[in-house]
Amino acid sequence: VKHNRLIQEMDHPTAGHIAVPGPAVLFSSFSPTGPTPPPLIGQHTVQVLRDTLSYSDDIIKELLESKTVAQ
């Protein structure tokens, strides 16, 4: 598993140094990039509410203040 790079190590902003699953299959013509950490809870909340759901800034502010959503 380690020889085939199925487990890779990375630094996570809150969890520190962790091991994560790497690519399950490797191809000779493809060089995978190193692992990147998953998004933090709430990291994209405002972006999704505004850009995807078309919520106004006032509604987003209310949702954040009422702790209905996290940021």
C-alpha distances in whole Angstrom, upper triangle without the diagonal:
4,6,5,6,5,7,10,13,16,20,22,25,26,23,22,19,16,12,12,10,10,11,10,11,12,16,18,20,19,18,16,18,16,16,20,21,22,26,28,30,33,32,33,36,39,38,37,40,42,41,39,42,45,46,48,48,50,48,45,47,48,45,43,46,46,42,42,39,37,37
4,5,5,6,6,8,11,14,18,20,24,25,21,20,17,14,11,11,10,10,12,12,13,13,17,18,20,19,17,15,16,15,15,18,20,22,25,27,30,33,31,33,36,39,37,37,40,42,41,40,42,45,46,48,47,50,48,45,46,48,45,43,46,46,42,42,39,37,36
4,5,8,9,10,13,17,20,23,26,28,25,23,20,18,14,15,13,12,13,12,13,12,15,15,18,17,16,15,17,15,16,20,22,24,28,30,33,36,34,35,38,41,39,39,43,44,42,41,44,47,48,50,50,52,51,47,49,51,47,46,49,49,45,45,42,40,39
4,6,8,10,13,16,20,22,26,27,25,24,20,18,14,14,11,9,9,9,9,8,11,13,16,14,13,12,15,14,15,19,21,22,26,28,31,34,32,33,36,39,37,37,40,42,40,39,42,44,46,48,48,50,49,45,47,49,46,44,47,48,44,43,40,38,37
4,5,6,10,13,16,19,22,24,21,20,17,14,11,10,9,6,8,9,10,9,12,14,16,14,12,10,12,11,11,15,17,19,23,25,28,31,29,30,33,36,34,34,37,39,37,36,39,41,43,45,44,47,45,42,44,46,42,41,44,44,41,40,37,35,34
4,6,10,13,17,18,22,23,20,20,17,14,10,8,6,5,6,6,8,9,13,15,17,15,14,12,13,12,11,15,16,18,21,24,26,29,27,28,31,34,33,32,35,37,36,34,37,40,41,43,43,46,44,40,42,44,40,39,42,42,39,38,35,33,32
4,7,10,14,15,19,20,17,16,13,10,6,6,5,5,8,9,12,13,16,18,20,17,15,13,13,11,10,13,14,16,20,21,24,27,26,27,30,33,32,31,34,36,35,34,36,39,40,42,42,44,42,39,41,42,39,37,40,40,37,36,33,31,30
4,7,10,12,16,17,15,14,11,8,6,5,6,6,9,11,14,13,17,18,20,17,14,11,11,8,7,10,12,14,18,20,22,25,24,25,28,31,30,30,33,35,33,33,35,38,38,41,40,42,41,37,39,41,37,35,38,39,35,35,32,30,28
4,7,10,13,15,12,10,7,6,4,6,9,9,13,15,17,17,20,22,23,20,17,14,12,9,8,10,10,13,17,18,21,24,22,24,27,30,29,29,32,34,33,33,35,38,38,40,39,41,40,36,37,39,36,34,37,37,34,34,31,28,27
4,6,10,12,10,8,6,6,6,7,10,11,14,17,19,19,22,23,24,20,17,14,12,8,6,7,8,11,14,15,18,21,19,21,24,27,26,27,30,31,30,30,33,35,35,37,35,38,37,33,34,36,33,31,34,35,31,32,28,25,24
4,7,9,8,5,4,6,9,10,14,14,17,20,23,22,25,27,27,23,20,17,14,11,9,8,7,11,13,13,17,19,17,20,23,25,25,26,29,30,29,30,32,34,34,35,33,36,35,31,32,34,31,29,31,32,29,30,27,23,21
4,6,5,5,6,7,10,10,14,15,18,21,24,24,27,28,29,25,22,19,16,13,10,8,6,8,10,10,13,16,14,17,20,22,22,23,25,27,27,27,29,31,31,32,30,33,32,28,28,30,28,25,28,29,25,26,23,20,18
4,6,6,9,10,14,14,18,19,22,25,27,27,30,31,31,28,25,21,18,15,13,10,8,10,10,9,12,14,12,15,18,20,20,22,24,25,25,26,28,29,29,30,28,30,29,26,26,28,26,23,25,26,23,24,21,18,16
4,6,9,10,14,15,18,20,23,26,29,29,32,34,34,30,28,24,21,18,15,13,10,11,11,9,11,14,13,16,18,20,21,22,24,26,27,27,28,30,29,30,28,30,29,25,25,27,25,22,24,25,21,23,20,16,15
4,7,7,11,12,16,18,21,23,27,27,30,32,33,29,26,23,21,17,14,13,10,11,12,11,13,16,15,19,21,23,24,24,27,29,29,29,30,33,32,33,31,33,32,28,29,30,27,25,27,27,24,25,22,19,18
4,6,10,12,16,18,21,24,26,27,30,31,32,28,25,22,20,16,14,13,10,13,14,13,16,19,18,21,23,26,26,27,29,31,31,31,33,35,34,36,34,36,35,31,31,33,30,27,29,30,27,28,25,22,21
4,7,10,14,15,19,21,24,24,27,28,29,26,23,20,17,14,12,12,11,13,16,15,18,21,20,23,25,28,28,29,31,33,33,33,35,37,36,38,36,38,37,34,34,36,33,30,33,34,30,31,28,25,23
4,7,10,12,16,18,21,21,25,27,28,24,22,18,17,13,11,11,10,12,15,15,18,21,20,22,25,28,27,28,30,32,32,32,34,36,36,38,36,38,37,33,34,36,33,30,33,33,30,30,27,24,24
4,7,9,13,15,18,18,22,24,25,22,19,16,15,12,10,11,11,13,16,17,20,23,22,24,26,29,29,29,32,34,33,32,34,37,37,39,38,40,39,35,36,38,35,33,35,36,32,32,29,27,26
4,6,10,12,15,16,19,22,23,20,17,14,13,11,8,10,9,11,14,16,18,21,20,22,25,28,27,26,29,31,30,30,32,35,35,37,37,39,37,34,35,36,33,31,34,35,31,31,28,25,25
4,7,8,11,13,17,19,21,17,16,13,13,11,9,11,12,12,16,18,20,23,22,23,26,29,28,27,30,32,31,30,32,35,36,38,38,40,38,35,37,38,35,33,37,37,33,32,29,27,27
4,6,9,10,13,16,17,14,12,9,10,9,7,11,12,13,17,20,22,25,23,24,27,30,28,28,31,33,31,30,33,35,36,39,39,41,39,36,38,40,36,35,38,39,35,34,31,29,28
4,6,7,10,13,14,11,10,8,10,10,9,12,15,15,19,22,24,26,25,25,28,31,29,28,32,33,31,30,33,35,37,39,39,42,40,37,39,41,38,36,40,40,37,36,32,31,30
4,7,10,14,15,13,13,11,13,14,13,16,18,18,21,24,26,29,27,28,30,33,31,30,34,35,33,32,34,37,39,42,42,44,42,39,42,43,40,39,42,42,38,37,34,33,33
4,7,10,12,10,11,10,13,14,15,18,20,21,24,27,29,31,30,30,33,35,33,32,36,37,35,33,36,39,41,43,44,46,44,41,44,45,42,41,45,45,41,40,37,36,35
4,7,9,7,8,8,12,13,14,18,20,22,25,28,31,33,31,31,34,36,34,33,37,38,35,34,37,40,42,44,45,48,46,43,45,47,44,43,46,46,43,42,39,37,36
4,5,5,8,9,13,15,17,20,23,24,27,30,33,35,33,32,36,38,35,34,38,39,36,35,38,41,43,46,46,49,47,44,47,49,46,45,48,49,45,44,41,39,38
4,6,8,10,14,16,19,22,25,26,29,33,36,37,35,35,38,40,37,37,41,41,39,38,41,43,45,48,48,51,50,47,49,51,48,47,51,51,48,47,44,42,41
4,7,10,13,16,19,21,25,26,29,32,35,36,34,33,37,38,35,35,39,39,36,36,39,41,43,46,46,49,48,45,48,50,47,46,50,50,47,46,43,41,40
4,6,9,13,15,17,21,22,25,28,31,33,30,30,33,35,32,32,36,36,33,32,36,38,40,43,43,46,45,42,44,46,43,42,46,47,44,43,39,37,36
4,6,9,12,15,19,20,23,26,29,31,28,28,32,34,31,31,35,35,33,32,36,38,40,42,42,45,44,40,43,45,42,41,44,45,42,41,38,36,34
4,7,9,11,15,17,20,23,26,27,25,25,28,30,28,28,32,32,30,30,33,35,37,39,39,42,40,37,39,42,39,37,41,42,38,38,34,32,31
4,6,9,12,15,17,20,24,25,22,23,26,28,26,26,30,30,28,28,31,33,35,37,36,39,38,35,37,39,37,35,38,39,36,36,32,30,28
4,7,10,13,16,18,22,24,21,22,25,27,26,26,30,31,29,29,32,34,35,37,36,39,38,34,36,38,36,34,37,38,35,34,31,28,27
4,7,9,12,15,18,20,18,19,23,25,23,24,27,28,27,26,29,32,32,35,34,36,35,32,33,35,32,31,34,35,31,31,28,25,24
4,7,9,12,15,17,15,16,19,21,20,20,24,25,24,24,26,28,29,31,30,33,32,28,30,32,29,27,30,31,28,28,24,22,20
4,6,8,12,14,12,14,17,20,19,19,22,24,23,23,25,27,28,29,28,31,30,26,27,29,26,24,27,28,25,25,21,19,17
4,6,9,12,10,11,14,17,16,16,19,21,20,20,22,24,25,27,26,28,27,23,25,27,23,22,25,26,22,22,18,16,15
4,7,8,6,8,11,13,13,13,16,18,17,17,19,21,21,23,22,25,23,20,21,23,20,18,22,22,19,19,15,13,11
4,6,5,8,10,13,13,14,16,18,19,19,20,22,21,23,22,24,22,18,20,21,18,16,19,20,16,17,13,10,9
4,6,8,8,12,13,13,14,17,18,18,18,20,19,21,20,21,20,16,17,18,15,13,16,17,13,13,10,7,7
4,6,5,8,10,10,11,13,15,15,15,17,16,18,16,18,16,13,14,15,12,10,14,14,11,11,8,5,4
4,6,8,9,10,12,13,14,15,16,17,17,18,17,19,18,14,15,17,15,13,16,17,14,15,11,8,6
4,6,5,6,9,10,10,11,12,14,14,16,15,17,16,12,14,17,14,13,16,18,15,15,11,9,8
4,5,5,6,9,10,10,11,12,11,13,12,14,13,9,11,13,10,9,13,14,12,11,7,7,6
4,5,5,6,8,10,10,10,9,10,9,12,11,7,9,12,10,9,13,14,13,12,9,9,7
4,6,5,6,7,9,10,10,11,11,14,13,10,13,15,13,13,16,18,16,16,12,12,10
4,6,5,5,6,8,9,12,12,15,13,10,14,15,13,13,17,18,16,14,11,12,11
4,6,6,5,6,5,8,9,11,9,7,11,12,10,11,14,15,14,12,10,11,11
4,6,6,5,5,7,7,11,10,8,11,13,12,13,16,17,17,15,13,14,13
4,6,5,8,10,11,14,13,11,15,17,15,16,19,21,20,18,16,16,15
4,6,8,11,13,16,14,13,16,18,16,17,20,21,20,17,15,16,16
4,6,9,12,14,11,11,14,15,13,15,18,18,18,15,14,16,16
4,6,9,12,10,10,13,15,14,16,18,19,19,17,15,17,17
4,7,8,6,6,10,11,10,12,15,15,16,14,13,15,15
4,5,5,6,9,10,11,12,14,16,17,15,14,16,16
4,6,5,6,9,10,10,12,14,15,15,14,15,14
4,5,5,6,9,10,11,12,14,14,14,15,15
4,5,5,6,9,10,11,12,11,11,14,14
4,5,5,6,9,10,10,10,9,11,10
4,5,5,6,9,10,10,10,11,11
4,5,5,6,8,8,9,12,12
4,6,5,6,5,6,9,10
4,6,5,6,6,6,7
4,5,8,9,9,10
4,5,8,10,12
4,5,6,9
4,7,10
4,7
4
